[in-house]
Amino acid sequence: MVKAVVLVKSPKKLIAARLRRVKYVYDSFAVSGQFDAIALIDVNELSEIKDVTTEIQNIRGVERTETLVQVV
């Protein structure tokens, strides 16, 4: 299992709820600061992270993302 945190910049108020609909996102919530929401993802293979982040980037209103992969 590979876990990652995706930081999302979006002016949309309900972006955290939209993030929860993405496959492999097991939690998301709004935050204050430079980013507006965080999505927590859990995939089987490292290569799947790109697919998840691409899906998040394609959500209407998402301006940019930054992905942090857990290192163990």
N, CA, C and O atoms as a GROMACS GRO file, in nm:
protein
  288
    1MET      N    1   0.084  -0.118   0.000
    1MET     CA    2   0.000   0.000   0.000
    1MET      C    3   0.089   0.124   0.000
    1MET      O    4   0.190   0.131   0.070
    2VAL      N    5   0.048   0.220  -0.079
    2VAL     CA    6   0.119   0.347  -0.087
    2VAL      C    7   0.020   0.456  -0.050
    2VAL      O    8  -0.090   0.464  -0.105
    3LYS      N    9   0.059   0.541   0.046
    3LYS     CA   10  -0.027   0.650   0.089
    3LYS      C   11   0.032   0.781   0.044
    3LYS      O   12   0.154   0.796   0.032
    4ALA      N   13  -0.057   0.878   0.017
    4ALA     CA   14  -0.012   1.010  -0.024
    4ALA      C   15  -0.113   1.114   0.023
    4ALA      O   16  -0.229   1.084   0.050
    5VAL      N   17  -0.064   1.237   0.031
    5VAL     CA   18  -0.147   1.352   0.064
    5VAL      C   19  -0.146   1.441  -0.059
    5VAL      O   20  -0.039   1.474  -0.112
    6VAL      N   21  -0.264   1.482  -0.104
    6VAL     CA   22  -0.273   1.573  -0.218
    6VAL      C   23  -0.328   1.705  -0.166
    6VAL      O   24  -0.440   1.712  -0.115
    7LEU      N   25  -0.247   1.809  -0.180
    7LEU     CA   26  -0.289   1.943  -0.141
    7LEU      C   27  -0.358   2.006  -0.261
    7LEU      O   28  -0.305   2.000  -0.372
    8VAL      N   29  -0.475   2.066  -0.240
    8VAL     CA   30  -0.556   2.116  -0.351
    8VAL      C   31  -0.586   2.264  -0.332
    8VAL      O   32  -0.631   2.306  -0.226
    9LYS      N   33  -0.560   2.342  -0.437
    9LYS     CA   34  -0.593   2.484  -0.440
    9LYS      C   35  -0.718   2.499  -0.525
    9LYS      O   36  -0.718   2.465  -0.644
   10SER      N   37  -0.826   2.549  -0.466
   10SER     CA   38  -0.952   2.567  -0.536
   10SER      C   39  -1.039   2.666  -0.460
   10SER      O   40  -1.056   2.652  -0.339
   11PRO      N   41  -1.096   2.765  -0.529
   11PRO     CA   42  -1.184   2.859  -0.462
   11PRO      C   43  -1.323   2.801  -0.433
   11PRO      O   44  -1.403   2.865  -0.364
   12LYS      N   45  -1.351   2.682  -0.484
   12LYS     CA   46  -1.482   2.620  -0.463
   12LYS      C   47  -1.499   2.580  -0.317
   12LYS      O   48  -1.411   2.517  -0.259
   13LYS      N   49  -1.612   2.616  -0.259
   13LYS     CA   50  -1.638   2.589  -0.117
   13LYS      C   51  -1.652   2.440  -0.087
   13LYS      O   52  -1.612   2.395   0.020
   14LEU      N   53  -1.708   2.364  -0.178
   14LEU     CA   54  -1.737   2.223  -0.152
   14LEU      C   55  -1.634   2.129  -0.214
   14LEU      O   56  -1.665   2.013  -0.240
   15ILE      N   57  -1.515   2.178  -0.239
   15ILE     CA   58  -1.415   2.095  -0.306
   15ILE      C   59  -1.380   1.970  -0.224
   15ILE      O   60  -1.354   1.865  -0.282
   16ALA      N   61  -1.377   1.981  -0.093
   16ALA     CA   62  -1.343   1.864  -0.010
   16ALA      C   63  -1.445   1.752  -0.029
   16ALA      O   64  -1.408   1.635  -0.032
   17ALA      N   65  -1.572   1.787  -0.041
   17ALA     CA   66  -1.676   1.686  -0.064
   17ALA      C   67  -1.659   1.622  -0.202
   17ALA      O   68  -1.679   1.501  -0.217
   18ARG      N   69  -1.623   1.699  -0.300
   18ARG     CA   70  -1.600   1.644  -0.435
   18ARG      C   71  -1.480   1.550  -0.436
   18ARG      O   72  -1.481   1.449  -0.507
   19LEU      N   73  -1.379   1.583  -0.359
   19LEU     CA   74  -1.259   1.499  -0.355
   19LEU      C   75  -1.291   1.359  -0.302
   19LEU      O   76  -1.231   1.261  -0.344
   20ARG      N   77  -1.386   1.350  -0.210
   20ARG     CA   78  -1.421   1.220  -0.150
   20ARG      C   79  -1.481   1.125  -0.253
   20ARG      O   80  -1.482   1.004  -0.230
   21ARG      N   81  -1.530   1.176  -0.365
   21ARG     CA   82  -1.590   1.091  -0.468
   21ARG      C   83  -1.486   1.026  -0.559
   21ARG      O   84  -1.519   0.938  -0.638
   22VAL      N   85  -1.361   1.069  -0.548
   22VAL     CA   86  -1.254   1.014  -0.633
   22VAL      C   87  -1.211   0.880  -0.576
   22VAL      O   88  -1.189   0.866  -0.455
   23LYS      N   89  -1.198   0.782  -0.665
   23LYS     CA   90  -1.156   0.649  -0.623
   23LYS      C   91  -1.019   0.657  -0.556
   23LYS      O   92  -0.931   0.729  -0.603
   24TYR      N   93  -1.001   0.586  -0.449
   24TYR     CA   94  -0.880   0.577  -0.367
   24TYR      C   95  -0.863   0.693  -0.268
   24TYR      O   96  -0.770   0.691  -0.188
   25VAL      N   97  -0.951   0.793  -0.272
   25VAL     CA   98  -0.947   0.899  -0.171
   25VAL      C   99  -1.026   0.847  -0.052
   25VAL      O  100  -1.147   0.825  -0.062
   26TYR      N  101  -0.959   0.828   0.062
   26TYR     CA  102  -1.030   0.775   0.179
   26TYR      C  103  -1.071   0.883   0.277
   26TYR      O  104  -1.148   0.857   0.370
   27ASP      N  105  -1.020   1.005   0.259
   27ASP     CA  106  -1.065   1.118   0.342
   27ASP      C  107  -1.024   1.246   0.274
   27ASP      O  108  -0.925   1.250   0.201
   28SER      N  109  -1.099   1.351   0.298
   28SER     CA  110  -1.063   1.484   0.250
   28SER      C  111  -1.128   1.586   0.341
   28SER      O  112  -1.233   1.561   0.401
   29PHE      N  113  -1.065   1.701   0.350
   29PHE     CA  114  -1.118   1.805   0.436
   29PHE      C  115  -1.062   1.940   0.395
   29PHE      O  116  -0.955   1.949   0.335
   30ALA      N  117  -1.136   2.045   0.429
   30ALA     CA  118  -1.093   2.182   0.400
   30ALA      C  119  -0.986   2.223   0.500
   30ALA      O  120  -0.986   2.179   0.615
   31VAL      N  121  -0.895   2.308   0.455
   31VAL     CA  122  -0.788   2.361   0.542
   31VAL      C  123  -0.772   2.510   0.514
   31VAL      O  124  -0.818   2.561   0.412
   32SER      N  125  -0.705   2.577   0.606
   32SER     CA  126  -0.672   2.717   0.583
   32SER      C  127  -0.526   2.725   0.542
   32SER      O  128  -0.448   2.634   0.570
   33GLY      N  129  -0.489   2.833   0.477
   33GLY     CA  130  -0.351   2.851   0.435
   33GLY      C  131  -0.338   2.859   0.285
   33GLY      O  132  -0.432   2.899   0.216
   34GLN      N  133  -0.224   2.821   0.235
   34GLN     CA  134  -0.195   2.831   0.092
   34GLN      C  135  -0.285   2.741   0.008
   34GLN      O  136  -0.318   2.775  -0.106
   35PHE      N  137  -0.326   2.626   0.062
   35PHE     CA  138  -0.415   2.534  -0.008
   35PHE      C  139  -0.552   2.537   0.059
   35PHE      O  140  -0.565   2.583   0.173
   36ASP      N  141  -0.652   2.488  -0.012
   36ASP     CA  142  -0.790   2.495   0.037
   36ASP      C  143  -0.844   2.361   0.087
   36ASP      O  144  -0.939   2.358   0.166
   37ALA      N  145  -0.785   2.252   0.042
   37ALA     CA  146  -0.833   2.120   0.084
   37ALA      C  147  -0.718   2.020   0.076
   37ALA      O  148  -0.618   2.042   0.008
   38ILE      N  149  -0.737   1.911   0.148
   38ILE     CA  150  -0.641   1.800   0.146
   38ILE      C  151  -0.718   1.672   0.117
   38ILE      O  152  -0.825   1.648   0.172
   39ALA      N  153  -0.661   1.591   0.027
   39ALA     CA  154  -0.716   1.459  -0.001
   39ALA      C  155  -0.614   1.356   0.043
   39ALA      O  156  -0.496   1.366   0.007
   40LEU      N  157  -0.657   1.257   0.119
   40LEU     CA  158  -0.571   1.147   0.162
   40LEU      C  159  -0.601   1.028   0.072
   40LEU      O  160  -0.716   0.985   0.061
   41ILE      N  161  -0.497   0.974   0.008
   41ILE     CA  162  -0.519   0.863  -0.084
   41ILE      C  163  -0.438   0.742  -0.040
   41ILE      O  164  -0.334   0.753   0.024
   42ASP      N  165  -0.489   0.625  -0.078
   42ASP     CA  166  -0.427   0.498  -0.047
   42ASP      C  167  -0.443   0.409  -0.170
   42ASP      O  168  -0.554   0.370  -0.206
   43VAL      N  169  -0.331   0.377  -0.235
   43VAL     CA  170  -0.332   0.295  -0.356
   43VAL      C  171  -0.244   0.172  -0.336
   43VAL      O  172  -0.168   0.163  -0.240
   44ASN      N  173  -0.254   0.079  -0.428
   44ASN     CA  174  -0.174  -0.043  -0.420
   44ASN      C  175  -0.033  -0.024  -0.476
   44ASN      O  176   0.063  -0.080  -0.422
   45GLU      N  177  -0.020   0.054  -0.583
   45GLU     CA  178   0.106   0.073  -0.651
   45GLU      C  179   0.138   0.221  -0.663
   45GLU      O  180   0.048   0.304  -0.678
   46LEU      N  181   0.265   0.254  -0.656
   46LEU     CA  182   0.308   0.394  -0.668
   46LEU      C  183   0.259   0.458  -0.797
   46LEU      O  184   0.223   0.576  -0.798
   47SER      N  185   0.257   0.382  -0.906
   47SER     CA  186   0.216   0.437  -1.035
   47SER      C  187   0.069   0.481  -1.038
   47SER      O  188   0.032   0.563  -1.122
   48GLU      N  189  -0.014   0.429  -0.947
   48GLU     CA  190  -0.155   0.467  -0.943
   48GLU      C  191  -0.177   0.608  -0.889
   48GLU      O  192  -0.282   0.668  -0.912
   49ILE      N  193  -0.079   0.661  -0.819
   49ILE     CA  194  -0.092   0.796  -0.764
   49ILE      C  195  -0.113   0.897  -0.876
   49ILE      O  196  -0.193   0.989  -0.861
   50LYS      N  197  -0.043   0.880  -0.986
   50LYS     CA  198  -0.058   0.973  -1.099
   50LYS      C  199  -0.201   0.973  -1.151
   50LYS      O  200  -0.255   1.079  -1.183
   51ASP      N  201  -0.263   0.856  -1.160
   51ASP     CA  202  -0.401   0.847  -1.208
   51ASP      C  203  -0.497   0.922  -1.115
   51ASP      O  204  -0.587   0.991  -1.161
   52VAL      N  205  -0.477   0.907  -0.985
   52VAL     CA  206  -0.563   0.972  -0.887
   52VAL      C  207  -0.544   1.124  -0.894
   52VAL      O  208  -0.642   1.198  -0.894
   53THR      N  209  -0.420   1.169  -0.898
   53THR     CA  210  -0.396   1.313  -0.903
   53THR      C  211  -0.447   1.375  -1.032
   53THR      O  212  -0.495   1.488  -1.032
   54THR      N  213  -0.438   1.303  -1.142
   54THR     CA  214  -0.492   1.353  -1.269
   54THR      C  215  -0.642   1.368  -1.259
   54THR      O  216  -0.698   1.467  -1.307
   55GLU      N  217  -0.710   1.272  -1.197
   55GLU     CA  218  -0.854   1.282  -1.179
   55GLU      C  219  -0.890   1.403  -1.091
   55GLU      O  220  -0.987   1.474  -1.119
   56ILE      N  221  -0.813   1.425  -0.986
   56ILE     CA  222  -0.837   1.540  -0.899
   56ILE      C  223  -0.815   1.670  -0.977
   56ILE      O  224  -0.894   1.764  -0.963
   57GLN      N  225  -0.710   1.677  -1.057
   57GLN     CA  226  -0.681   1.797  -1.134
   57GLN      C  227  -0.789   1.827  -1.238
   57GLN      O  228  -0.806   1.942  -1.279
   58ASN      N  229  -0.862   1.726  -1.279
   58ASN     CA  230  -0.968   1.745  -1.378
   58ASN      C  231  -1.101   1.788  -1.318
   58ASN      O  232  -1.196   1.814  -1.391
   59ILE      N  233  -1.110   1.796  -1.185
   59ILE     CA  234  -1.232   1.844  -1.120
   59ILE      C  235  -1.244   1.993  -1.148
   59ILE      O  236  -1.148   2.069  -1.133
   60ARG      N  237  -1.363   2.035  -1.188
   60ARG     CA  238  -1.386   2.176  -1.219
   60ARG      C  239  -1.356   2.261  -1.096
   60ARG      O  240  -1.403   2.233  -0.986
   61GLY      N  241  -1.277   2.365  -1.116
   61GLY     CA  242  -1.243   2.456  -1.009
   61GLY      C  243  -1.108   2.430  -0.943
   61GLY      O  244  -1.059   2.515  -0.869
   62VAL      N  245  -1.048   2.316  -0.969
   62VAL     CA  246  -0.916   2.288  -0.912
   62VAL      C  247  -0.812   2.367  -0.991
   62VAL      O  248  -0.798   2.350  -1.112
   63GLU      N  249  -0.741   2.453  -0.922
   63GLU     CA  250  -0.641   2.538  -0.986
   63GLU      C  251  -0.505   2.471  -0.991
   63GLU      O  252  -0.434   2.480  -1.092
   64ARG      N  253  -0.467   2.404  -0.882
   64ARG     CA  254  -0.339   2.333  -0.880
   64ARG      C  255  -0.338   2.234  -0.765
   64ARG      O  256  -0.419   2.243  -0.672
   65THR      N  257  -0.245   2.140  -0.773
   65THR     CA  258  -0.229   2.041  -0.667
   65THR      C  259  -0.081   2.023  -0.637
   65THR      O  260   0.006   2.057  -0.718
   66GLU      N  261  -0.056   1.970  -0.521
   66GLU     CA  262   0.079   1.928  -0.484
   66GLU      C  263   0.066   1.795  -0.412
   66GLU      O  264  -0.016   1.781  -0.321
   67THR      N  265   0.144   1.698  -0.451
   67THR     CA  266   0.132   1.563  -0.397
   67THR      C  267   0.254   1.529  -0.311
   67THR      O  268   0.368   1.549  -0.351
   68LEU      N  269   0.225   1.477  -0.192
   68LEU     CA  270   0.329   1.434  -0.099
   68LEU      C  271   0.311   1.285  -0.076
   68LEU      O  272   0.208   1.241  -0.024
   69VAL      N  273   0.411   1.206  -0.114
   69VAL     CA  274   0.403   1.060  -0.102
   69VAL      C  275   0.470   1.017   0.027
   69VAL      O  276   0.580   1.063   0.059
   70GLN      N  277   0.404   0.929   0.099
   70GLN     CA  278   0.460   0.878   0.225
   70GLN      C  279   0.585   0.796   0.195
   70GLN      O  280   0.586   0.713   0.104
   71VAL      N  281   0.689   0.820   0.273
   71VAL     CA  282   0.813   0.747   0.260
   71VAL      C  283   0.829   0.658   0.382
   71VAL      O  284   0.826   0.706   0.495
   72VAL      N  285   0.845   0.527   0.359
   72VAL     CA  286   0.862   0.434   0.470
   72VAL      C  287   0.989   0.354   0.454
   72VAL      O  288   1.020   0.270   0.538
   0.00000   0.00000   0.00000
